[in-house]
Amino acid sequence: MDFMTKWRGGLIAALLMPPALMAGHVSGHETLGLDAPKPQIALTPPMGWNSWNKFACNIDEARIRAVADAMAASGMKDAGYQYIVIDDCWQKDRAADGTIQADPERFPSGIKHLADYVHAKGLKFGLYSDAGAKTCGGRPGSAGYEFQDARTWASWGVDYVKYDWCYTGTRNAEAAYTLMAKALRASGRDIVFSICEWGDNKPAEWAAGAGHLWRTTGDIRDSWDKDEGYSHGFLWILDHNADLWKNSGPNQWNDPDMLEVGNGGMTDVEYRSHFSLWAMLAAPLIAGNDLSTMDKATVYILTNKDVIAVDQDKLGQQGRRVSQNGDLEVWVRPLSGGDRAVVLFNRGAEAKTMSVDWEALQLPAGMKATVKDLWSKQVKKGVKSGYSAEVAPHGVVMIRITPTV
């Protein structure tokens, strides 16, 4: 959601909040601990698709069905993608008893019927809501209706909830997200809880208790390095996630926001960098393009199983930047079984030869290893001491190092 919408939302939110949530008041049960344990349903970062980056509010039942069809048929499901998540603007209003209602023109068959369709494809289904009185798009939010909404979503077969932070006024973020976490755990269905408060309220200090993933920044935009208002280019978001590795792990993931791969604002080389570094960050891989019309290059990037295997590694340890020399960076991620994933990243405008020594990766200097380039698929055996490669401008060389001696 754009900056001005969020700014206006914050300005007038207090006028829209239910009385129990105005004037900074927090209901008693919001401050209670979470009695039910968090479901163990995100032991690796979630993989799926979300409607916002490509379609924003321009969504309907036919479009979501087409995307589900494409995920099942394109190889993405086989590569590990599971969730089809409808973002903002599916809601219309509330019934007399408070039950949230889908927009009948956009979703004439209803949300449950659509969820059933997605499930029949062997996929999982997700929805969006907001901790405020209204969503960022001006639709009904869940403030004051948390338990009712959670029960409704569960009855529809929802598997994933993205929960935003517009029109929240003076609400306490930890309390608001804890309340929805309680509601989801009481709903009778295991639901992945995606906390989307943009990293403003220090989620690293509390979000792991409530959710399975939490946004670390404002929105991503389909750009290498352009920032505008509350949305940021790939490089800005990458830099703001570089030092967050201690907070992340199985069932509790830093979320640098959804993927822009295939949306047209970057080159294929830049999208490979984007995808590779999200894998190094152990980020949720939530595609944001139109799966029903994507070209072969986009499919190749999104379904690279070697890169996905790094993202989904069971050790769950987020990678980190271990060296930075101007535009040249080395990123490393420890993997289960003693392997290392390494990205040689060239942020500059000219191709450069880059190197990494084993010692910089906390490996023995004389160690021999098998090295696989995860994009070219070239494999070198008996590599000793280190590795060098030419890296394209704005590009990466991503390798997996398997010690052999």
Salt bridges, closest charged atoms under 4 A:
GLU30 OE1 - ARG171 NH2 2.99
GLU61 OE2 - ARG65 NE 3.73
ASP69 OD1 - LYS121 NZ 3.09
ASP87 OD2 - LYS162 NZ 2.77
ASP103 OD2 - ARG106 NE 3.48
ASP103 OD2 - ARG139 NH1 3.82
ASP116 OD2 - LYS112 NZ 3.14
GLU146 OE2 - ARG171 NH2 3.37
ASP149 OD2 - ARG94 NH2 2.85
ASP159 OD2 - HIS119 NE2 2.74
ASP159 OD1 - ARG189 NH2 2.67
ASP219 OD1 - LYS6 NZ 3.50
ASP219 OD1 - ARG215 NH2 2.70
ASP227 OD1 - HIS232 ND1 3.89
GLU228 OE1 - ARG221 NH2 3.57
GLU228 OE1 - LYS226 NZ 3.90
ASP239 OD1 - ARG321 NH1 2.99
ASP239 OD1 - ARG347 NH1 2.93
ASP257 OD1 - ARG215 NH1 3.38
GLU270 OE2 - HIS394 ND1 2.60
ASP306 OD2 - LYS372 NZ 3.08
ASP306 OD2 - LYS377 NZ 2.73
GLU329 OE2 - ARG321 NH1 3.18
GLU329 OE2 - ARG347 NH1 2.70
ASP339 OD2 - ARG400 NE 2.93
